[in-house]
Amino acid sequence: MTNPIAAQIREHMEVIGADGVHVGTVDHVDGDRIKLTKKDSSAGIEGEAHQGHHHYLSLGLVAEVEGDKVRLSANGDVAYGMEEEG
């Protein structure tokens, strides 16, 4: 069965935390995760160790999809800690 939220998420949508903070930009949905673009992979992370590769967020963090934004159920700073490297 296809996840109804995944079906609403499109490439280049902005991903924001519950607090409105920019978390990343959707590259695409990969299974049960959102793959973020490389250019945003270090958006909220200090240093450059996280640059140059993709990060993923679980679809379970998505609270809603509205217009061209994916809003998460967690605040931006919490979502950064939940990113998975890929």
C-alpha positions as a Markdown table, in Angstrom:
| # | Residue | x | y | z |
|---|---|---|---|---|
| 1 | Met | 0.0 | 0.0 | 0.0 |
| 2 | Thr | 1.3 | 3.4 | -0.9 |
| 3 | Asn | 1.8 | 6.0 | 1.8 |
| 4 | Pro | -0.8 | 8.8 | 1.2 |
| 5 | Ile | 1.7 | 11.4 | 2.5 |
| 6 | Ala | 4.5 | 10.2 | 0.2 |
| 7 | Ala | 2.2 | 10.6 | -2.8 |
| 8 | Gln | 1.8 | 14.3 | -1.9 |
| 9 | Ile | 5.5 | 15.1 | -1.7 |
| 10 | Arg | 7.2 | 16.4 | -4.8 |
| 11 | Glu | 10.7 | 17.2 | -5.8 |
| 12 | His | 12.0 | 20.7 | -4.7 |
| 13 | Met | 9.3 | 21.2 | -2.0 |
| 14 | Glu | 10.7 | 23.0 | 1.1 |
| 15 | Val | 10.9 | 20.9 | 4.3 |
| 16 | Ile | 10.2 | 23.0 | 7.4 |
| 17 | Gly | 10.1 | 22.2 | 11.1 |
| 18 | Ala | 7.0 | 22.7 | 13.2 |
| 19 | Asp | 8.5 | 26.1 | 14.2 |
| 20 | Gly | 8.8 | 27.2 | 10.5 |
| 21 | Val | 12.6 | 26.7 | 10.4 |
| 22 | His | 14.0 | 25.6 | 7.0 |
| 23 | Val | 15.3 | 22.0 | 7.3 |
| 24 | Gly | 15.9 | 21.1 | 3.7 |
| 25 | Thr | 14.6 | 20.7 | 0.1 |
| 26 | Val | 13.1 | 17.5 | -1.2 |
| 27 | Asp | 15.2 | 15.6 | -3.7 |
| 28 | His | 12.7 | 12.7 | -3.8 |
| 29 | Val | 10.9 | 10.2 | -1.6 |
| 30 | Asp | 12.9 | 7.0 | -1.2 |
| 31 | Gly | 10.8 | 4.3 | 0.4 |
| 32 | Asp | 9.7 | 5.5 | 3.8 |
| 33 | Arg | 12.1 | 8.4 | 3.9 |
| 34 | Ile | 12.5 | 11.8 | 2.3 |
| 35 | Lys | 15.8 | 12.3 | 0.6 |
| 36 | Leu | 17.0 | 15.9 | 0.9 |
| 37 | Thr | 19.1 | 17.7 | -1.8 |
| 38 | Lys | 22.8 | 17.8 | -1.2 |
| 39 | Lys | 22.8 | 21.6 | -1.2 |
| 40 | Asp | 20.7 | 21.6 | 2.0 |
| 41 | Ser | 22.5 | 18.7 | 3.7 |
| 42 | Ser | 24.2 | 21.1 | 6.1 |
| 43 | Ala | 21.5 | 23.7 | 6.5 |
| 44 | Gly | 21.3 | 23.5 | 10.3 |
| 45 | Ile | 24.5 | 21.7 | 11.1 |
| 46 | Glu | 27.7 | 23.4 | 12.3 |
| 47 | Gly | 30.9 | 22.7 | 10.4 |
| 48 | Glu | 31.3 | 21.1 | 7.0 |
| 49 | Ala | 31.4 | 17.4 | 7.8 |
| 50 | His | 27.8 | 17.0 | 6.7 |
| 51 | Gln | 28.2 | 18.7 | 3.3 |
| 52 | Gly | 28.4 | 16.9 | 0.0 |
| 53 | His | 26.1 | 14.0 | 0.6 |
| 54 | His | 22.4 | 13.4 | 1.0 |
| 55 | His | 20.4 | 13.3 | 4.2 |
| 56 | Tyr | 17.1 | 11.5 | 4.8 |
| 57 | Leu | 14.1 | 12.2 | 7.1 |
| 58 | Ser | 11.5 | 9.6 | 8.0 |
| 59 | Leu | 8.1 | 10.1 | 6.6 |
| 60 | Gly | 6.9 | 9.5 | 10.1 |
| 61 | Leu | 8.1 | 13.0 | 11.0 |
| 62 | Val | 5.7 | 14.6 | 8.4 |
| 63 | Ala | 2.8 | 16.4 | 10.1 |
| 64 | Glu | 1.3 | 17.8 | 6.9 |
| 65 | Val | 1.9 | 18.7 | 3.3 |
| 66 | Glu | 0.5 | 22.1 | 2.3 |
| 67 | Gly | 1.1 | 23.9 | -1.0 |
| 68 | Asp | 4.8 | 23.6 | -1.7 |
| 69 | Lys | 5.9 | 22.9 | 1.9 |
| 70 | Val | 6.4 | 19.7 | 3.9 |
| 71 | Arg | 5.8 | 20.6 | 7.6 |
| 72 | Leu | 7.4 | 18.3 | 10.2 |
| 73 | Ser | 6.0 | 17.4 | 13.6 |
| 74 | Ala | 9.3 | 18.3 | 15.2 |
| 75 | Asn | 11.0 | 21.7 | 15.4 |
| 76 | Gly | 13.8 | 22.3 | 13.0 |
| 77 | Asp | 16.6 | 21.9 | 15.5 |
| 78 | Val | 15.2 | 18.5 | 16.6 |
| 79 | Ala | 14.7 | 17.4 | 13.0 |
| 80 | Tyr | 18.4 | 18.1 | 12.2 |
| 81 | Gly | 19.3 | 15.6 | 14.9 |
| 82 | Met | 17.0 | 13.0 | 13.4 |
| 83 | Glu | 18.5 | 13.2 | 9.9 |
| 84 | Glu | 20.0 | 10.0 | 8.6 |
| 85 | Glu | 23.1 | 10.2 | 6.4 |
| 86 | Gly | 23.1 | 8.3 | 3.1 |
